[in-house]
Amino acid sequence: MSFRKIDIDAYDEDVLQESELYDPDPRLPTQVLNDAKQKQAAVRSSLNKGDIIGALSIALDSPPYGPSVEEAKNLALQTVVSVLNSTKATDIPNVLRSLSQDEQDTLMKYIYKGMGMPGWGDVSGSVLLGWHEKLTEVAGTGCIVRVMTDRRTV
């Protein structure tokens, strides 16, 4: 048996599991998906009214966390990116100042997730980079550090 194929964590009693790093989303995966769909509809309604700040606040409220809610996570990302795409560049700083620190951190998570998704850079890359620049100016580099160290991924 090759030593490279042995899973040494299986023999270690003190191994840290991903599920031990943070509390999972207490909602059922179907409920999380339904909530994401309802949020998407509410965001569309707010965007149609011209309420960018309200739409972004709705989209950033209680994001889905955990390993079993990938479809809801992707839907939430699409919802956030649709708000970002529909915002004028001159309005971005005012929108960001109106967000709480937690909402700013969640937005940064979505920006990084959007940048990391294959194919998204072609569609929304410049928009995401613009929002990243403005968010860093408003929230500071502490926002980046909090997002990078948080184990809960969106």
N, CA, C and O atoms as a DFTB+ gen file, in Angstrom:
616 C
 N C O
     1  1       0.849      -1.176       0.000
     2  2       0.000       0.000       0.000
     3  2       0.895       1.240       0.000
     4  3       1.831       1.341       0.794
     5  1       0.600       2.171      -0.890
     6  2       1.381       3.392      -1.009
     7  2       0.967       4.370       0.091
     8  3      -0.219       4.520       0.385
     9  1       1.934       5.019       0.683
    10  2       1.634       5.965       1.750
    11  2       0.879       7.191       1.214
    12  3       0.213       7.879       1.989
    13  1       0.965       7.473      -0.066
    14  2       0.295       8.632      -0.654
    15  2      -1.217       8.420      -0.781
    16  3      -1.959       9.386      -0.951
    17  1      -1.673       7.189      -0.702
    18  2      -3.097       6.910      -0.853
    19  2      -3.797       6.699       0.478
    20  3      -4.998       6.430       0.504
    21  1      -3.085       6.813       1.560
    22  2      -3.674       6.611       2.872
    23  2      -4.262       7.933       3.362
    24  3      -3.588       8.963       3.359
    25  1      -5.521       7.889       3.780
    26  2      -6.179       9.057       4.346
    27  2      -5.848       9.102       5.835
    28  3      -6.490       8.432       6.644
    29  1      -4.841       9.897       6.186
    30  2      -4.391       9.908       7.581
    31  2      -5.417      10.548       8.507
    32  3      -5.416      10.291       9.711
    33  1      -6.292      11.381       7.950
    34  2      -7.325      11.993       8.789
    35  2      -8.326      10.965       9.304
    36  3      -8.980      11.194      10.322
    37  1      -8.451       9.849       8.618
    38  2      -9.374       8.807       9.072
    39  2      -8.893       8.176      10.375
    40  3      -9.695       7.608      11.117
    41  1      -7.602       8.268      10.661
    42  2      -7.036       7.667      11.867
    43  2      -6.872       8.675      13.000
    44  3      -6.522       8.297      14.118
    45  1      -7.119       9.934      12.725
    46  2      -6.943      10.986      13.719
    47  2      -8.290      11.310      14.356
    48  3      -9.243      11.657      13.658
    49  1      -8.368      11.197      15.661
    50  2      -9.620      11.468      16.364
    51  2      -9.910      12.963      16.450
    52  3     -11.066      13.365      16.586
    53  1      -8.872      13.783      16.372
    54  2      -9.032      15.216      16.566
    55  2      -9.143      15.993      15.259
    56  3      -8.983      17.213      15.253
    57  1      -9.411      15.311      14.163
    58  2      -9.508      15.996      12.877
    59  2     -10.719      16.930      12.885
    60  3     -11.790      16.577      13.379
    61  1     -10.528      18.117      12.333
    62  2     -11.564      19.134      12.307
    63  2     -12.383      18.989      11.036
    64  3     -11.841      19.074       9.934
    65  1     -13.679      18.773      11.178
    66  2     -14.589      18.627      10.044
    67  2     -15.136      19.994       9.649
    68  3     -15.253      20.889      10.486
    69  1     -15.472      20.151       8.363
    70  2     -16.020      21.427       7.899
    71  2     -17.317      21.765       8.620
    72  3     -17.595      22.938       8.873
    73  1     -18.105      20.768       8.949
    74  2     -19.376      21.004       9.628
    75  2     -19.186      21.535      11.051
    76  3     -20.125      22.073      11.638
    77  1     -17.990      21.392      11.608
    78  2     -17.717      21.886      12.950
    79  2     -17.252      23.341      12.956
    80  3     -17.142      23.947      14.023
    81  1     -16.980      23.906      11.789
    82  2     -16.444      25.255      11.712
    83  2     -17.514      26.336      11.875
    84  3     -17.223      27.430      12.358
    85  1     -18.734      26.037      11.478
    86  2     -19.824      27.003      11.597
    87  2     -21.137      26.247      11.687
    88  3     -21.234      25.082      11.300
    89  1     -22.141      26.933      12.205
    90  2     -23.465      26.327      12.297
    91  2     -24.098      26.313      10.913
    92  3     -24.118      27.346      10.244
    93  1     -24.613      25.179      10.466
    94  2     -25.255      25.132       9.151
    95  2     -26.572      25.897       9.161
    96  3     -27.125      26.200      10.218
    97  1     -27.049      26.193       7.994
    98  2     -28.332      26.869       7.852
    99  2     -29.411      25.962       8.446
   100  3     -29.535      24.812       8.024
   101  1     -30.198      26.447       9.419
   102  2     -31.193      25.579      10.067
   103  2     -32.387      25.238       9.173
   104  3     -33.155      24.329       9.488
   105  1     -32.545      25.956       8.067
   106  2     -33.679      25.700       7.176
   107  2     -33.412      24.464       6.313
   108  3     -32.264      24.100       6.058
   109  1     -34.492      23.836       5.874
   110  2     -34.379      22.711       4.954
   111  2     -33.937      23.224       3.584
   112  3     -34.238      24.366       3.236
   113  1     -33.223      22.399       2.791
   114  2     -32.781      22.857       1.462
   115  2     -33.916      23.334       0.564
   116  3     -33.742      24.288      -0.194
   117  1     -35.083      22.680       0.640
   118  2     -36.216      23.124      -0.187
   119  2     -36.735      24.482       0.277
   120  3     -37.142      25.312      -0.536
   121  1     -36.716      24.698       1.579
   122  2     -37.149      25.988       2.114
   123  2     -36.166      27.089       1.723
   124  3     -36.576      28.206       1.409
   125  1     -34.876      26.776       1.740
   126  2     -33.856      27.751       1.347
   127  2     -34.046      28.134      -0.121
   128  3     -33.936      29.307      -0.478
   129  1     -34.329      27.146      -0.967
   130  2     -34.548      27.415      -2.386
   131  2     -35.806      28.256      -2.598
   132  3     -35.802      29.182      -3.409
   133  1     -36.863      27.945      -1.885
   134  2     -38.095      28.735      -1.993
   135  2     -37.867      30.170      -1.531
   136  3     -38.372      31.111      -2.144
   137  1     -37.101      30.338      -0.443
   138  2     -36.782      31.683       0.038
   139  2     -35.985      32.458      -1.004
   140  3     -36.220      33.650      -1.205
   141  1     -35.045      31.789      -1.668
   142  2     -34.234      32.440      -2.705
   143  2     -35.106      32.866      -3.881
   144  3     -34.904      33.940      -4.446
   145  1     -36.073      32.033      -4.253
   146  2     -36.982      32.388      -5.351
   147  2     -37.863      33.578      -4.971
   148  3     -38.105      34.463      -5.791
   149  1     -38.340      33.595      -3.724
   150  2     -39.155      34.713      -3.263
   151  2     -38.339      36.000      -3.224
   152  3     -38.834      37.071      -3.577
   153  1     -37.084      35.886      -2.790
   154  2     -36.203      37.058      -2.769
   155  2     -35.982      37.590      -4.173
   156  3     -35.994      38.801      -4.395
   157  1     -35.780      36.677      -5.126
   158  2     -35.551      37.089      -6.500
   159  2     -36.747      37.887      -7.023
   160  3     -36.567      38.904      -7.693
   161  1     -37.957      37.436      -6.724
   162  2     -39.159      38.150      -7.148
   163  2     -39.254      39.514      -6.462
   164  3     -39.607      40.508      -7.096
   165  1     -38.941      39.559      -5.173
   166  2     -38.988      40.833      -4.438
   167  2     -37.939      41.809      -4.963
   168  3     -38.187      43.012      -5.047
   169  1     -36.778      41.289      -5.312
   170  2     -35.710      42.141      -5.852
   171  2     -36.134      42.705      -7.204
   172  3     -35.947      43.894      -7.465
   173  1     -36.701      41.866      -8.062
   174  2     -37.185      42.338      -9.363
   175  2     -38.220      43.449      -9.192
   176  3     -38.201      44.446      -9.914
   177  1     -39.117      43.266      -8.235
   178  2     -40.142      44.269      -7.967
   179  2     -39.506      45.587      -7.524
   180  3     -39.903      46.656      -7.986
   181  1     -38.527      45.511      -6.634
   182  2     -37.838      46.724      -6.163
   183  2     -37.066      47.391      -7.289
   184  3     -37.046      48.618      -7.387
   185  1     -36.433      46.594      -8.137
   186  2     -35.696      47.168      -9.268
   187  2     -36.642      47.862     -10.245
   188  3     -36.303      48.909     -10.798
   189  1     -37.817      47.291     -10.459
   190  2     -38.792      47.912     -11.351
   191  2     -39.282      49.249     -10.805
   192  3     -39.646      50.143     -11.568
   193  1     -39.290      49.381      -9.470
   194  2     -39.683      50.634      -8.827
   195  2     -38.517      51.624      -8.782
   196  3     -38.711      52.793      -8.448
   197  1     -37.310      51.163      -9.115
   198  2     -36.133      52.029      -9.067
   199  2     -35.465      52.087      -7.709
   200  3     -34.628      52.956      -7.467
   201  1     -35.824      51.171      -6.818
   202  2     -35.267      51.148      -5.460
   203  2     -34.066      50.201      -5.415
   204  3     -34.195      49.041      -5.025
   205  1     -32.898      50.708      -5.816
   206  2     -31.679      49.890      -5.855
   207  2     -31.252      49.491      -4.442
   208  3     -30.890      48.340      -4.201
   209  1     -31.296      50.436      -3.522
   210  2     -30.860      50.158      -2.141
   211  2     -31.740      49.085      -1.513
   212  3     -31.232      48.162      -0.876
   213  1     -33.045      49.196      -1.685
   214  2     -33.962      48.197      -1.142
   215  2     -33.759      46.840      -1.782
   216  3     -33.792      45.816      -1.100
   217  1     -33.545      46.824      -3.102
   218  2     -33.334      45.558      -3.804
   219  2     -32.069      44.875      -3.319
   220  3     -32.062      43.664      -3.098
   221  1     -30.993      45.644      -3.151
   222  2     -29.735      45.051      -2.689
   223  2     -29.857      44.566      -1.247
   224  3     -29.320      43.513      -0.903
   225  1     -30.556      45.319      -0.405
   226  2     -30.755      44.886       0.986
   227  2     -31.543      43.579       1.053
   228  3     -31.229      42.695       1.850
   229  1     -32.564      43.468       0.213
   230  2     -33.346      42.224       0.175
   231  2     -32.465      41.068      -0.275
   232  3     -32.508      39.986       0.310
   233  1     -31.665      41.297      -1.315
   234  2     -30.825      40.231      -1.868
   235  2     -29.753      39.774      -0.886
   236  3     -29.360      38.608      -0.895
   237  1     -29.276      40.687      -0.036
   238  2     -28.194      40.346       0.891
   239  2     -28.703      39.834       2.237
   240  3     -27.906      39.409       3.073
   241  1     -29.998      39.867       2.457
   242  2     -30.570      39.429       3.727
   243  2     -30.581      37.906       3.814
   244  3     -31.073      37.235       2.906
   245  1     -30.053      37.370       4.875
   246  2     -29.984      35.934       5.183
   247  2     -29.611      35.078       3.972
   248  3     -30.449      34.348       3.441
   249  1     -28.355      35.170       3.540
   250  2     -27.920      34.357       2.389
   251  2     -27.860      32.878       2.746
   252  3     -27.682      32.532       3.914
   253  1     -28.006      32.003       1.759
   254  2     -27.944      30.561       2.033
   255  2     -26.510      30.105       2.309
   256  3     -25.582      30.460       1.582
   257  1     -26.346      29.319       3.363
   258  2     -25.054      28.751       3.730
   259  2     -25.172      27.240       3.788
   260  3     -26.264      26.696       3.953
   261  1     -24.062      26.581       3.653
   262  2     -24.051      25.136       3.834
   263  2     -23.811      24.385       2.540
   264  3     -23.873      24.954       1.450
   265  1     -23.535      23.097       2.678
   266  2     -23.160      22.300       1.507
   267  2     -24.331      21.801       0.668
   268  3     -24.128      21.458      -0.496
   269  1     -25.523      21.747       1.198
   270  2     -26.627      21.092       0.483
   271  2     -27.585      22.074      -0.187
   272  3     -28.700      21.696      -0.546
   273  1     -27.167      23.328      -0.361
   274  2     -28.066      24.333      -0.922
   275  2     -27.425      25.043      -2.119
   276  3     -27.549      26.259      -2.259
   277  1     -26.742      24.286      -2.978
   278  2     -26.013      24.884      -4.102
   279  2     -26.937      25.603      -5.080
   280  3     -26.588      26.670      -5.585
   281  1     -28.097      25.038      -5.352
   282  2     -29.016      25.673      -6.295
   283  2     -29.492      27.024      -5.761
   284  3     -29.590      27.994      -6.512
   285  1     -29.784      27.079      -4.472
   286  2     -30.207      28.345      -3.854
   287  2     -29.054      29.352      -3.847
   288  3     -29.271      30.549      -4.035
   289  1     -27.839      28.870      -3.632
   290  2     -26.677      29.764      -3.656
   291  2     -26.502      30.388      -5.037
   292  3     -26.244      31.587      -5.144
   293  1     -26.639      29.590      -6.090
   294  2     -26.490      30.111      -7.447
   295  2     -27.605      31.097      -7.788
   296  3     -27.361      32.109      -8.446
   297  1     -28.812      30.808      -7.349
   298  2     -29.929      31.713      -7.590
   299  2     -29.710      33.036      -6.849
   300  3     -29.990      34.107      -7.388
   301  1     -29.218      32.958      -5.630
   302  2     -28.934      34.171      -4.856
   303  2     -27.825      34.988      -5.526
   304  3     -27.899      36.216      -5.569
   305  1     -26.803      34.312      -6.046
   306  2     -25.731      35.017      -6.758
   307  2     -26.282      35.725      -7.994
   308  3     -25.939      36.880      -8.248
   309  1     -27.127      35.050      -8.757
   310  2     -27.732      35.671      -9.944
   311  2     -28.559      36.893      -9.553
   312  3     -28.566      37.901     -10.261
   313  1     -29.248      36.797      -8.436
   314  2     -30.078      37.906      -7.968
   315  2     -29.210      39.110      -7.609
   316  3     -29.512      40.236      -8.004
   317  1     -28.137      38.872      -6.864
   318  2     -27.242      39.966      -6.466
   319  2     -26.586      40.588      -7.695
   320  3     -26.514      41.812      -7.809
   321  1     -26.110      39.757      -8.607
   322  2     -25.440      40.281      -9.806
   323  2     -26.418      41.077     -10.665
   324  3     -26.020      42.056     -11.296
   325  1     -27.685      40.679     -10.701
   326  2     -28.660      41.454     -11.471
   327  2     -28.827      42.854     -10.882
   328  3     -29.003      43.821     -11.623
   329  1     -28.772      42.967      -9.556
   330  2     -28.847      44.290      -8.918
   331  2     -27.587      45.096      -9.252
   332  3     -27.668      46.280      -9.579
   333  1     -26.438      44.449      -9.167
   334  2     -25.185      45.148      -9.454
   335  2     -25.155      45.637     -10.899
   336  3     -24.715      46.754     -11.170
   337  1     -25.618      44.807     -11.820
   338  2     -25.622      45.179     -13.235
   339  2     -26.581      46.325     -13.540
   340  3     -26.347      47.084     -14.480
   341  1     -27.638      46.464     -12.778
   342  2     -28.641      47.485     -13.068
   343  2     -28.391      48.797     -12.325
   344  3     -29.221      49.704     -12.385
   345  1     -27.269      48.909     -11.630
   346  2     -26.954      50.120     -10.878
   347  2     -26.008      51.002     -11.683
   348  3     -25.034      50.517     -12.259
   349  1     -26.296      52.283     -11.718
   350  2     -25.416      53.235     -12.402
   351  2     -24.133      53.395     -11.598
   352  3     -24.158      53.331     -10.369
   353  1     -23.023      53.601     -12.278
   354  2     -21.722      53.731     -11.612
   355  2     -21.693      54.910     -10.644
   356  3     -21.002      54.860      -9.627
   357  1     -22.433      55.961     -10.951
   358  2     -22.438      57.138     -10.070
   359  2     -23.222      56.899      -8.783
   360  3     -23.016      57.601      -7.792
   361  1     -24.118      55.917      -8.790
   362  2     -24.932      55.627      -7.605
   363  2     -24.267      54.644      -6.642
   364  3     -24.699      54.512      -5.497
   365  1     -23.228      53.959      -7.094
   366  2     -22.631      52.873      -6.296
   367  2     -22.165      53.337      -4.919
   368  3     -22.521      52.689      -3.935
   369  1     -21.378      54.436      -4.781
   370  2     -20.924      54.820      -3.437
   371  2     -22.062      55.087      -2.456
   372  3     -21.976      54.701      -1.290
   373  1     -23.128      55.744      -2.916
   374  2     -24.262      56.020      -2.019
   375  2     -24.973      54.739      -1.607
   376  3     -25.400      54.598      -0.460
   377  1     -25.097      53.815      -2.536
   378  2     -25.722      52.526      -2.223
   379  2     -24.890      51.792      -1.174
   380  3     -25.437      51.244      -0.217
   381  1     -23.578      51.782      -1.351
   382  2     -22.707      51.055      -0.427
   383  2     -22.696      51.687       0.959
   384  3     -22.628      50.977       1.963
   385  1     -22.762      52.999       1.022
   386  2     -22.776      53.671       2.335
   387  2     -24.053      53.360       3.105
   388  3     -24.057      53.384       4.336
   389  1     -25.130      53.071       2.395
   390  2     -26.401      52.789       3.062
   391  2     -26.464      51.370       3.637
   392  3     -27.361      51.064       4.422
   393  1     -25.522      50.502       3.257
   394  2     -25.527      49.119       3.738
   395  2     -24.855      49.025       5.108
   396  3     -23.955      49.802       5.428
   397  1     -25.305      48.064       5.905
   398  2     -24.645      47.793       7.186
   399  2     -23.336      47.052       6.926
   400  3     -23.081      46.602       5.809
   401  1     -22.514      46.928       7.958
   402  2     -21.235      46.228       7.805
   403  2     -21.454      44.769       7.402
   404  3     -20.725      44.252       6.556
   405  1     -22.435      44.106       7.987
   406  2     -22.711      42.711       7.626
   407  2     -23.155      42.597       6.171
   408  3     -22.757      41.667       5.470
   409  1     -23.970      43.533       5.722
   410  2     -24.412      43.511       4.326
   411  2     -23.242      43.781       3.381
   412  3     -23.160      43.187       2.306
   413  1     -22.340      44.675       3.782
   414  2     -21.149      44.937       2.968
   415  2     -20.284      43.685       2.863
   416  3     -19.780      43.360       1.788
   417  1     -20.117      42.988       3.979
   418  2     -19.325      41.753       3.963
   419  2     -19.977      40.693       3.083
   420  3     -19.291      40.005       2.327
   421  1     -21.297      40.560       3.178
   422  2     -22.003      39.584       2.351
   423  2     -21.896      39.947       0.874
   424  3     -21.740      39.068       0.027
   425  1     -21.978      41.230       0.567
   426  2     -21.821      41.667      -0.820
   427  2     -20.433      41.324      -1.336
   428  3     -20.283      40.896      -2.480
   429  1     -19.417      41.509      -0.500
   430  2     -18.049      41.165      -0.911
   431  2     -17.937      39.663      -1.179
   432  3     -17.238      39.251      -2.104
   433  1     -18.622      38.842      -0.372
   434  2     -18.620      37.394      -0.619
   435  2     -19.207      37.080      -1.988
   436  3     -18.665      36.261      -2.730
   437  1     -20.316      37.735      -2.322
   438  2     -20.940      37.504      -3.622
   439  2     -20.053      38.000      -4.764
   440  3     -19.995      37.374      -5.823
   441  1     -19.370      39.112      -4.554
   442  2     -18.467      39.623      -5.590
   443  2     -17.358      38.613      -5.848
   444  3     -17.041      38.314      -6.999
   445  1     -16.768      38.090      -4.782
   446  2     -15.705      37.093      -4.955
   447  2     -16.229      35.809      -5.583
   448  3     -15.559      35.200      -6.417
   449  1     -17.424      35.401      -5.183
   450  2     -17.994      34.188      -5.784
   451  2     -18.255      34.405      -7.269
   452  3     -17.988      33.520      -8.082
   453  1     -18.769      35.566      -7.624
   454  2     -19.004      35.874      -9.030
   455  2     -17.720      35.894      -9.836
   456  3     -17.695      35.444     -10.981
   457  1     -16.653      36.413      -9.244
   458  2     -15.363      36.436      -9.935
   459  2     -14.802      35.031     -10.110
   460  3     -14.090      34.761     -11.077
   461  1     -15.118      34.141      -9.184
   462  2     -14.580      32.793      -9.213
   463  2     -15.365      31.809     -10.065
   464  3     -14.896      30.702     -10.328
   465  1     -16.553      32.205     -10.495
   466  2     -17.379      31.300     -11.296
   467  2     -16.895      31.296     -12.742
   468  3     -16.658      32.360     -13.313
   469  1     -16.746      30.113     -13.346
   470  2     -16.333      30.055     -14.747
   471  2     -17.375      30.690     -15.662
   472  3     -18.567      30.405     -15.551
   473  1     -16.919      31.547     -16.560
   474  2     -17.813      32.186     -17.509
   475  2     -18.421      33.485     -17.028
   476  3     -18.884      34.281     -17.845
   477  1     -18.435      33.726     -15.723
   478  2     -19.040      34.950     -15.198
   479  2     -18.165      36.166     -15.472
   480  3     -18.669      37.282     -15.602
   481  1     -16.857      35.954     -15.559
   482  2     -15.949      37.071     -15.808
   483  2     -16.199      37.715     -17.152
   484  3     -16.007      38.920     -17.309
   485  1     -16.631      36.917     -18.133
   486  2     -16.915      37.468     -19.459
   487  2     -18.146      38.359     -19.423
   488  3     -18.194      39.394     -20.088
   489  1     -19.130      37.956     -18.650
   490  2     -20.412      38.664     -18.623
   491  2     -20.370      39.863     -17.675
   492  3     -20.739      40.973     -18.059
   493  1     -19.929      39.646     -16.458
   494  2     -20.032      40.673     -15.419
   495  2     -18.691      41.036     -14.786
   496  3     -18.672      41.665     -13.729
   497  1     -17.591      40.665     -15.390
   498  2     -16.278      40.888     -14.777
   499  2     -15.989      42.339     -14.473
   500  3     -15.554      42.662     -13.368
   501  1     -16.222      43.225     -15.432
   502  2     -15.917      44.640     -15.199
   503  2     -16.854      45.233     -14.150
   504  3     -16.448      46.083     -13.358
   505  1     -18.104      44.784     -14.146
   506  2     -19.058      45.269     -13.146
   507  2     -18.619      44.832     -11.746
   508  3     -18.615      45.632     -10.810
   509  1     -18.249      43.553     -11.615
   510  2     -17.818      43.041     -10.310
   511  2     -16.552      43.744      -9.831
   512  3     -16.436      44.072      -8.650
   513  1     -15.609      43.976     -10.731
   514  2     -14.381      44.679     -10.338
   515  2     -14.675      46.117      -9.917
   516  3     -14.081      46.619      -8.962
   517  1     -15.580      46.773     -10.619
   518  2     -15.963      48.137     -10.244
   519  2     -16.604      48.189      -8.866
   520  3     -16.282      49.056      -8.054
   521  1     -17.517      47.252      -8.608
   522  2     -18.145      47.185      -7.285
   523  2     -17.108      46.849      -6.207
   524  3     -17.162      47.389      -5.102
   525  1     -16.167      45.960      -6.530
   526  2     -15.127      45.594      -5.560
   527  2     -14.311      46.829      -5.193
   528  3     -14.028      47.064      -4.018
   529  1     -13.938      47.606      -6.186
   530  2     -13.145      48.816      -5.928
   531  2     -13.907      49.789      -5.032
   532  3     -13.361      50.291      -4.050
   533  1     -15.151      50.048      -5.369
   534  2     -15.959      51.002      -4.593
   535  2     -16.244      50.475      -3.190
   536  3     -16.226      51.237      -2.224
   537  1     -16.506      49.183      -3.075
   538  2     -16.787      48.599      -1.761
   539  2     -15.552      48.656      -0.875
   540  3     -15.667      48.900       0.326
   541  1     -14.383      48.435      -1.441
   542  2     -13.148      48.521      -0.661
   543  2     -12.915      49.957      -0.209
   544  3     -12.438      50.181       0.904
   545  1     -13.244      50.934      -1.052
   546  2     -13.099      52.337      -0.655
   547  2     -14.027      52.681       0.506
   548  3     -13.631      53.396       1.426
   549  1     -15.244      52.183       0.468
   550  2     -16.233      52.513       1.492
   551  2     -16.020      51.700       2.768
   552  3     -16.022      52.256       3.866
   553  1     -15.837      50.379       2.626
   554  2     -15.770      49.491       3.796
   555  2     -14.353      49.269       4.303
   556  3     -14.173      48.816       5.433
   557  1     -13.348      49.576       3.500
   558  2     -11.964      49.371       3.910
   559  2     -11.500      47.948       3.672
   560  3     -12.273      47.084       3.259
   561  1     -10.233      47.724       3.938
   562  2      -9.666      46.392       3.711
   563  2     -10.123      45.387       4.763
   564  3      -9.992      44.180       4.560
   565  1     -10.653      45.863       5.873
   566  2     -11.179      44.956       6.894
   567  2     -12.292      44.080       6.351
   568  3     -12.454      42.936       6.775
   569  1     -13.052      44.614       5.420
   570  2     -14.129      43.851       4.776
   571  2     -13.546      42.642       4.049
   572  3     -14.087      41.540       4.137
   573  1     -12.454      42.847       3.340
   574  2     -11.803      41.749       2.614
   575  2     -11.302      40.700       3.584
   576  3     -11.473      39.503       3.354
   577  1     -10.679      41.145       4.678
   578  2     -10.140      40.206       5.667
   579  2     -11.256      39.399       6.311
   580  3     -11.121      38.188       6.485
   581  1     -12.355      40.051       6.665
   582  2     -13.485      39.328       7.273
   583  2     -14.052      38.283       6.323
   584  3     -14.397      37.181       6.748
   585  1     -14.151      38.618       5.051
   586  2     -14.692      37.681       4.073
   587  2     -13.746      36.503       3.874
   588  3     -14.189      35.357       3.793
   589  1     -12.455      36.776       3.795
   590  2     -11.476      35.712       3.559
   591  2     -11.365      34.750       4.748
   592  3     -11.036      33.578       4.569
   593  1     -11.635      35.239       5.942
   594  2     -11.501      34.376       7.119
   595  2     -12.811      33.723       7.547
   596  3     -12.812      32.829       8.392
   597  1     -13.920      34.164       6.969
   598  2     -15.218      33.580       7.318
   599  2     -15.377      32.239       6.609
   600  3     -15.162      32.153       5.400
   601  1     -15.739      31.221       7.324
   602  2     -15.888      29.879       6.765
   603  2     -17.227      29.687       6.071
   604  3     -17.393      28.734       5.311
   605  1     -18.174      30.565       6.316
   606  2     -19.492      30.443       5.688
   607  2     -19.407      31.046       4.287
   608  3     -19.257      32.258       4.129
   609  1     -19.502      30.194       3.287
   610  2     -19.431      30.671       1.913
   611  2     -20.824      30.775       1.325
   612  3     -21.712      29.980       1.633
   613  1     -20.997      31.777       0.469
   614  2     -22.306      31.967      -0.177
   615  2     -22.335      31.217      -1.485
   616  3     -23.344      31.243      -2.189
